[in-house]
Amino acid sequence: MCPKQLLAMELGTHSNVLQTFFSSKSKKNKKVTNLTEEELNNFIRSVITMKPDVIDPFYVLDLGAVKCIMEKWNSKFPQIRPFYAVKCNPEPMFLALLAMMGAGFDCASQAEIEAVVGLGVSPDRIIFASTCKPETHLKYAATVGVNLATYDSSYEVEKIKKWHPKCALLLRIKVGDDNYARRPLGNKFGALPEEIIPLLQAAHTAHLSVVGVAFHLGSAVTHQEAYRFAIASAKTVFDTAIQLGMPRMHILDIGGGFTASPQFEDAAATIKDALESYFGDEPGLEMVSEPGRFFAETSFTLVTNIIGKRVRGNVKEYWINDGLYGSMMNMLHDPDRVIGTVKPLALNSYPDNPTCSRLMTYSSIVYGPIANSLDTVLTNYQLPELNVNDWLVFSEMGAYSASAGSKFNGFDTSAIRTYLAYSNQSSESSICMNGNKV
């Protein structure tokens, strides 16, 4: 694939990028695919070339990757509608792309609802999926017509009755222990088994409609069989509501915790089998989910600039302009995830070999920019010898990255720009990649 076939450009408006991406004309006889590593590197180089004086970190959002992930979801869960968890990554163009693909949205605050509604998304495609909502946020939800929310306490029932009495409810239940996921949700969310009947009765007494059950096993579920137990538990709640004389529930929310990895295949098989076993004869059942990491994690690449260097003995030490107080806040909770996904792009030191192919590597330490020793991104990591103004590229950086960062020491994570890219491959292998600043 010749580099001359690659074109990077900034388009006038964000919507132009998505219109081009989705236009039937541009996709005729072509297949939209994930960027290859070569394409991604060429696109990153084009962004850097366009703004040679700017060395700030930036993201690349691979639109083709998002499309492929949605296709994967729909192939495995054709009857389960994804309500993307906005908290995972609220990048506006990412949300817009998911909306155009038919996703709903899991929002946990007024600001997240505003972001989604501001894209023109109908409020009936939003679940207010926080079990404890500020009163002002509830009032806002009522104003814009977000009429489905989760709850797990009688105090929440009182608030909803007062400020949003037309809101339908999903009773969120806690399932099992906290050993099911890489990042468990702990005891903060979900009704305990002994609380289910009182909470159903409280909502019924308040004349609020409980239309279904929700659960969430945690972020990045590692034990797929836990979904079977959770679905069985949800069925028990459905049956309990009928025994209490309440209207039949019709929504099952299986939460999130999925990753776009081979484990997804196992999770899908387990969930489909459990749904058939426990809800196979449930009339009119609507099934939804709240995936976040599944869509976001592998769709974004973070590109950071080396701003400092020090050599101590045989160890090379580098400073980059993003770190654990910024986009990599998630590494504080999941430090092993990044290993193997960091690669150099040494445009300054090795312009003829920027990927440093076959170069000798050295034990290296990579620090973030913050004046705190905790901001250590990598230790004992093998890298070629690099220099100031070279770049480090971090893949799979879309989940809980920009959304979790801070402004500590004045390094503002929210100011990091995102460039959009996609690969459009025809039988002639011609490629067009389009980029846009956010």
C-alpha positions as CSV (number, residue, x, y, z in Angstrom):
1,M,0.0,0.0,0.0
2,C,1.7,3.1,-1.2
3,P,1.9,6.1,1.1
4,K,0.9,8.3,-1.8
5,Q,-2.5,6.7,-1.7
6,L,-3.1,8.1,1.7
7,L,-4.8,11.5,2.1
8,A,-5.4,13.3,5.4
9,M,-7.5,16.5,5.5
10,E,-9.4,18.6,7.9
11,L,-13.0,19.1,6.9
12,G,-15.0,22.2,7.5
13,T,-17.5,20.8,10.0
14,H,-17.7,17.7,12.2
15,S,-20.9,16.6,10.5
16,N,-19.2,16.6,7.1
17,V,-16.9,13.8,8.3
18,L,-19.8,11.6,9.3
19,Q,-21.8,12.4,6.2
20,T,-18.9,11.4,4.1
21,F,-18.4,8.3,6.2
22,F,-22.0,7.2,5.8
23,S,-22.7,8.3,2.3
24,S,-23.6,5.5,0.0
25,K,-21.6,7.0,-2.8
26,S,-18.4,6.9,-0.8
27,K,-18.9,3.3,0.2
28,K,-20.1,1.9,-3.1
29,N,-18.1,-1.2,-3.9
30,K,-15.9,-0.4,-0.9
31,K,-15.7,-1.9,2.6
32,V,-15.1,0.4,5.6
33,T,-12.6,-1.3,7.9
34,N,-10.4,-0.7,10.9
35,L,-7.2,1.3,10.2
36,T,-4.2,-0.9,9.8
37,E,-1.1,0.0,11.9
38,E,0.5,1.4,8.8
39,E,-2.5,3.5,8.0
40,L,-2.8,4.8,11.5
41,N,0.9,5.8,11.6
42,N,0.6,7.6,8.3
43,F,-2.5,9.4,9.6
44,I,-0.7,10.4,12.8
45,R,2.2,11.7,10.7
46,S,-0.2,13.7,8.6
47,V,-1.7,15.4,11.7
48,I,1.7,16.2,13.0
49,T,2.8,17.6,9.6
50,M,-0.3,19.8,9.4
51,K,0.6,21.4,12.7
52,P,4.4,21.2,13.0
53,D,4.6,23.8,15.8
54,V,2.0,22.0,17.9
55,I,3.2,19.2,20.1
56,D,0.2,18.7,22.3
57,P,-1.2,15.2,22.8
58,F,-4.1,14.2,20.7
59,Y,-6.5,11.3,20.0
60,V,-7.3,9.5,16.8
61,L,-10.8,8.1,16.6
62,D,-11.1,5.3,14.1
63,L,-14.6,5.6,12.7
64,G,-14.2,2.3,10.9
65,A,-13.4,0.5,14.1
66,V,-16.6,1.8,15.7
67,K,-18.6,0.6,12.8
68,C,-17.0,-2.8,12.9
69,I,-17.7,-3.0,16.7
70,M,-21.3,-2.1,16.2
71,E,-21.6,-4.8,13.5
72,K,-20.1,-7.3,15.9
73,W,-22.6,-6.4,18.6
74,N,-25.5,-6.7,16.2
75,S,-24.4,-10.0,14.9
76,K,-24.1,-11.5,18.5
77,F,-27.0,-9.6,20.1
78,P,-29.5,-8.8,17.4
79,Q,-32.3,-8.5,19.9
80,I,-30.4,-6.5,22.6
81,R,-30.2,-2.8,21.9
82,P,-27.0,-1.1,23.2
83,F,-27.4,2.0,25.4
84,Y,-23.9,3.3,25.3
85,A,-22.6,4.4,28.8
86,V,-21.7,8.0,28.1
87,K,-19.4,8.3,31.2
88,C,-16.9,5.9,29.5
89,N,-16.1,8.5,26.8
90,P,-18.3,11.5,26.1
91,E,-16.4,12.6,22.9
92,P,-19.2,14.4,21.0
93,M,-18.3,13.0,17.6
94,F,-18.2,9.5,19.0
95,L,-21.6,9.9,20.5
96,A,-22.9,11.3,17.2
97,L,-21.5,8.3,15.3
98,L,-23.1,5.8,17.8
99,A,-26.4,7.7,17.5
100,M,-26.3,7.5,13.7
101,M,-25.8,3.7,14.1
102,G,-29.0,3.4,16.2
103,A,-27.5,3.2,19.7
104,G,-29.4,4.4,22.8
105,F,-27.5,6.1,25.7
106,D,-27.0,5.4,29.4
107,C,-26.7,8.8,31.0
108,A,-25.9,9.4,34.7
109,S,-26.2,13.1,35.0
110,Q,-27.9,16.2,33.6
111,A,-24.7,17.1,31.7
112,E,-24.6,13.7,30.0
113,I,-28.3,14.0,29.1
114,E,-27.7,17.5,27.7
115,A,-24.8,16.2,25.6
116,V,-26.9,13.5,24.0
117,V,-30.1,15.5,23.5
118,G,-28.0,18.3,22.0
119,L,-27.1,15.9,19.2
120,G,-30.7,15.6,18.3
121,V,-31.2,12.2,19.9
122,S,-34.8,11.5,21.0
123,P,-35.1,11.4,24.8
124,D,-36.8,8.0,24.5
125,R,-33.4,6.6,23.5
126,I,-31.9,7.6,26.9
127,I,-31.9,5.7,30.3
128,F,-31.2,7.8,33.3
129,A,-29.0,5.0,34.7
130,S,-27.9,6.5,38.0
131,T,-29.6,5.0,41.1
132,C,-29.1,8.2,43.0
133,K,-29.9,11.4,41.1
134,P,-29.8,15.0,42.3
135,E,-33.2,16.6,42.4
136,T,-32.3,19.3,39.9
137,H,-31.2,16.5,37.5
138,L,-34.4,14.7,37.9
139,K,-36.4,17.9,37.2
140,Y,-34.3,18.4,34.1
141,A,-35.0,14.9,32.9
142,A,-38.7,15.4,33.4
143,T,-38.5,18.7,31.4
144,V,-36.8,17.1,28.4
145,G,-38.8,13.8,28.5
146,V,-36.3,11.3,29.7
147,N,-38.8,9.0,31.2
148,L,-36.9,5.8,32.1
149,A,-34.5,5.6,35.1
150,T,-33.0,3.1,37.6
151,Y,-33.5,3.0,41.3
152,D,-32.4,0.9,44.3
153,S,-33.7,2.7,47.4
154,S,-36.9,3.9,48.8
155,Y,-35.5,7.4,49.2
156,E,-35.0,7.5,45.4
157,V,-38.6,6.5,45.0
158,E,-39.7,9.5,47.1
159,K,-37.6,11.9,45.0
160,I,-38.8,10.5,41.7
161,K,-42.5,10.7,42.9
162,K,-42.0,14.3,43.8
163,W,-40.0,15.6,40.8
164,H,-40.7,13.2,37.9
165,P,-43.8,11.2,38.6
166,K,-44.2,10.1,35.0
167,C,-40.9,8.3,35.0
168,A,-40.9,4.6,34.5
169,L,-38.4,2.6,36.7
170,L,-36.0,-0.2,36.4
171,L,-35.1,-1.9,39.7
172,R,-31.4,-2.3,39.8
173,I,-30.3,-5.4,41.6
174,K,-26.9,-6.4,43.1
175,V,-25.9,-9.8,41.8
176,G,-23.4,-12.0,43.7
177,D,-20.0,-10.8,44.9
178,D,-17.4,-8.5,43.5
179,N,-15.2,-11.1,41.9
180,Y,-16.8,-11.0,38.5
181,A,-15.0,-8.0,36.9
182,R,-11.7,-6.3,36.6
183,R,-13.2,-3.2,38.1
184,P,-16.1,-4.2,40.4
185,L,-18.8,-1.8,41.3
186,G,-18.8,-2.8,45.0
187,N,-21.7,-2.3,47.3
188,K,-22.6,1.2,45.9
189,F,-25.2,0.0,43.4
190,G,-28.0,-2.5,43.4
191,A,-30.7,-3.8,45.7
192,L,-29.9,-6.8,47.9
193,P,-32.2,-9.8,47.7
194,E,-34.0,-8.9,50.9
195,E,-34.6,-5.4,49.7
196,I,-36.4,-6.3,46.5
197,I,-39.9,-6.8,47.7
198,P,-40.0,-3.7,49.9
199,L,-38.6,-1.6,46.9
200,L,-41.2,-3.0,44.5
201,Q,-43.9,-2.3,47.0
202,A,-42.6,1.2,47.6
203,A,-42.7,2.1,43.9
204,H,-46.2,0.5,43.5
205,T,-47.5,2.5,46.5
206,A,-46.1,5.7,45.1
207,H,-48.0,4.9,41.8
208,L,-44.7,4.7,39.9
209,S,-44.4,2.1,37.1
210,V,-41.7,-0.5,37.6
211,V,-41.2,-1.8,34.0
212,G,-38.2,-3.9,34.4
213,V,-35.0,-5.0,36.1
214,A,-31.4,-3.9,35.6
215,F,-28.1,-5.3,36.8
216,H,-24.4,-4.5,36.1
217,L,-21.6,-6.9,36.9
218,G,-18.8,-4.3,36.7
219,S,-16.4,-3.0,34.1
220,A,-14.5,-5.6,32.1
221,V,-16.2,-8.8,33.3
222,T,-13.8,-11.7,33.6
223,H,-16.2,-14.5,34.7
224,Q,-18.8,-14.8,31.9
225,E,-20.9,-17.4,33.7
226,A,-21.9,-14.6,36.1
227,Y,-24.3,-13.4,33.5
228,R,-26.3,-16.6,33.8
229,F,-26.7,-16.1,37.5
230,A,-27.6,-12.5,37.0
231,I,-30.3,-13.3,34.4
232,A,-31.7,-16.0,36.6
233,S,-31.9,-13.4,39.5
234,A,-33.6,-10.9,37.2
235,K,-36.2,-13.5,36.3
236,T,-37.0,-14.0,40.0
237,V,-37.7,-10.3,40.3
238,F,-40.0,-10.4,37.3
239,D,-41.9,-13.3,38.9
240,T,-42.0,-11.6,42.3
241,A,-43.6,-8.5,40.8
242,I,-46.4,-10.6,39.4
243,Q,-46.9,-12.3,42.8
244,L,-47.3,-8.9,44.3
245,G,-50.1,-8.0,41.9
246,M,-48.0,-5.5,39.9
247,P,-48.2,-5.1,36.1
248,R,-46.0,-7.5,34.2
249,M,-42.5,-6.1,33.6
250,H,-41.2,-6.0,30.0
251,I,-37.6,-4.6,30.1
252,L,-34.5,-6.5,31.0
253,D,-31.3,-4.4,31.2
254,I,-28.2,-6.7,31.3
255,G,-25.8,-3.8,32.1
256,G,-22.3,-3.6,30.6
257,G,-18.9,-5.1,31.4
258,F,-18.1,-6.3,27.9
259,T,-14.8,-5.9,26.1
260,A,-14.1,-6.1,22.4
261,S,-12.0,-9.2,22.9
262,P,-12.4,-12.9,22.3
263,Q,-14.1,-13.1,25.7
264,F,-17.1,-11.3,24.1
265,E,-17.9,-14.5,22.2
266,D,-18.1,-16.5,25.4
267,A,-20.2,-13.8,27.1
268,A,-22.6,-13.7,24.1
269,A,-23.0,-17.4,24.1
270,T,-23.6,-17.6,27.8
271,I,-26.1,-14.7,27.8
272,K,-28.1,-16.0,24.8
273,D,-28.4,-19.4,26.4
274,A,-29.4,-17.9,29.8
275,L,-32.0,-15.7,28.1
276,E,-33.5,-18.7,26.4
277,S,-33.6,-20.7,29.6
278,Y,-35.1,-18.0,31.8
279,F,-36.9,-15.6,29.5
280,G,-37.7,-17.7,26.5
281,D,-41.4,-17.6,27.1
282,E,-41.6,-14.0,28.4
283,P,-44.0,-12.2,26.2
284,G,-43.1,-8.8,24.7
285,L,-39.7,-8.6,26.4
286,E,-37.5,-5.7,25.5
287,M,-33.8,-6.3,26.1
288,V,-31.2,-3.6,26.5
289,S,-27.6,-3.3,27.6
290,E,-25.3,-0.5,28.8
291,P,-21.9,-1.2,27.2
292,G,-19.2,1.5,27.4
293,R,-15.7,0.0,27.2
294,F,-16.9,-2.4,24.5
295,F,-17.4,0.5,22.0
296,A,-14.9,3.0,23.2
297,E,-11.7,1.2,24.3
298,T,-10.2,0.0,21.0
299,S,-11.7,2.9,18.9
300,F,-9.3,5.6,20.2
301,T,-5.5,5.9,20.0
302,L,-3.6,8.4,22.2
303,V,-0.6,10.2,20.7
304,T,1.8,11.8,23.2
305,N,4.9,13.9,22.7
306,I,8.2,13.3,24.5
307,I,9.0,16.6,26.3
308,G,12.0,15.5,28.4
309,K,14.7,12.9,28.7
310,R,17.3,11.7,31.3
311,V,19.8,8.9,31.2
312,R,20.8,7.1,34.4
313,G,23.2,4.3,33.8
314,N,21.6,1.9,31.3
315,V,18.1,3.2,31.9
316,K,16.5,5.8,29.6
317,E,14.0,8.0,31.3
318,Y,11.4,10.0,29.3
319,W,8.7,12.6,30.1
320,I,5.6,12.8,28.0
321,N,2.8,15.4,28.0
322,D,0.0,13.2,29.3
323,G,-0.1,10.8,32.2
324,L,-1.8,9.3,35.1
325,Y,-3.5,12.5,36.1
326,G,-4.8,12.9,32.6
327,S,-5.8,10.3,29.9
328,M,-4.1,7.5,31.8
329,M,-6.0,7.8,35.0
330,N,-7.5,4.4,34.3
331,M,-4.0,2.9,34.7
332,L,-4.1,3.7,38.4
333,H,-6.8,1.0,38.7
334,D,-5.6,-1.3,35.8
335,P,-1.8,-0.9,35.5
336,D,-1.2,-4.0,33.5
337,R,-3.6,-3.2,30.7
338,V,-1.3,-0.9,28.8
339,I,1.7,-3.3,28.6
340,G,2.3,-4.2,25.0
341,T,0.3,-1.4,23.5
342,V,2.8,1.4,23.5
343,K,4.9,2.1,20.4
344,P,7.4,4.8,19.4
345,L,6.9,7.1,16.5
346,A,10.4,8.7,16.3
347,L,9.8,11.3,13.6
348,N,12.6,13.5,15.0
349,S,15.3,10.9,15.8
350,Y,14.7,8.4,12.9
351,P,12.7,10.1,10.1
352,D,13.6,7.3,7.7
353,N,12.6,4.6,10.3
354,P,10.0,6.3,12.6
355,T,8.6,3.0,13.9
356,C,12.1,2.1,15.0
357,S,11.9,-1.3,13.3
358,R,14.8,-3.6,14.3
359,L,16.5,-1.0,16.5
360,M,18.1,-1.9,19.8
361,T,15.8,-1.4,22.8
362,Y,16.7,-0.3,26.4
363,S,15.1,-0.6,29.8
364,S,13.1,2.6,30.0
365,I,10.9,4.6,32.3
366,V,8.1,6.9,31.1
367,Y,6.8,9.7,33.3
368,G,3.8,11.9,32.9
369,P,4.1,15.7,33.1
370,I,2.8,16.2,36.6
371,A,5.0,17.2,39.5
372,N,4.2,14.1,41.5
373,S,6.2,10.9,41.5
374,L,3.0,8.9,41.3
375,D,2.7,10.0,37.7
376,T,4.9,7.2,36.4
377,V,3.3,5.7,33.2
378,L,5.8,2.8,32.4
379,T,8.7,1.2,34.3
380,N,11.2,-1.3,33.0
381,Y,9.6,-1.0,29.5
382,Q,11.7,-1.8,26.4
383,L,12.0,1.1,24.0
384,P,14.6,2.3,21.5
385,E,16.6,5.3,22.4
386,L,14.3,8.3,21.8
387,N,14.7,12.0,22.1
388,V,12.6,15.2,22.9
389,N,9.9,15.8,20.2
390,D,9.6,12.1,19.3
391,W,6.2,10.5,20.0
392,L,4.8,7.6,21.9
393,V,1.6,6.1,20.7
394,F,-0.8,4.3,23.1
395,S,-3.5,2.1,21.5
396,E,-6.8,1.1,23.1
397,M,-7.1,4.4,25.0
398,G,-10.8,5.1,24.6
399,A,-12.3,3.9,27.8
400,Y,-12.3,6.1,31.0
401,S,-9.4,8.1,29.6
402,A,-10.3,11.7,28.6
403,S,-13.5,11.4,30.7
404,A,-11.5,10.6,33.9
405,G,-8.6,13.0,33.5
406,S,-8.0,16.2,35.5
407,K,-6.5,19.7,35.2
408,F,-3.8,19.1,37.8
409,N,-0.7,21.3,37.4
410,G,-2.6,23.0,34.5
411,F,-2.4,20.0,32.2
412,D,-6.0,20.0,31.0
413,T,-7.2,16.6,29.8
414,S,-10.4,18.1,28.4
415,A,-8.4,20.3,26.0
416,I,-6.9,17.3,24.2
417,R,-8.1,17.3,20.6
418,T,-9.5,14.4,18.7
419,Y,-8.9,13.7,15.0
420,L,-11.3,11.5,13.0
421,A,-10.0,8.9,10.6
422,Y,-11.3,6.0,8.6
423,S,-10.0,3.6,5.9
424,N,-12.1,3.1,2.8
425,Q,-10.7,0.1,0.9
426,S,-11.9,-1.0,-2.5
427,S,-10.8,-3.9,-4.6
428,E,-8.1,-1.6,-6.0
429,S,-6.8,-1.0,-2.5
430,S,-7.2,2.8,-2.7
431,I,-7.5,4.4,0.7
432,C,-8.9,7.7,1.8
433,M,-8.6,8.9,5.3
434,N,-10.4,11.9,6.6
435,G,-9.4,13.8,9.7
436,N,-11.1,16.5,11.7
437,K,-10.3,18.4,14.8
438,V,-12.7,18.5,17.6
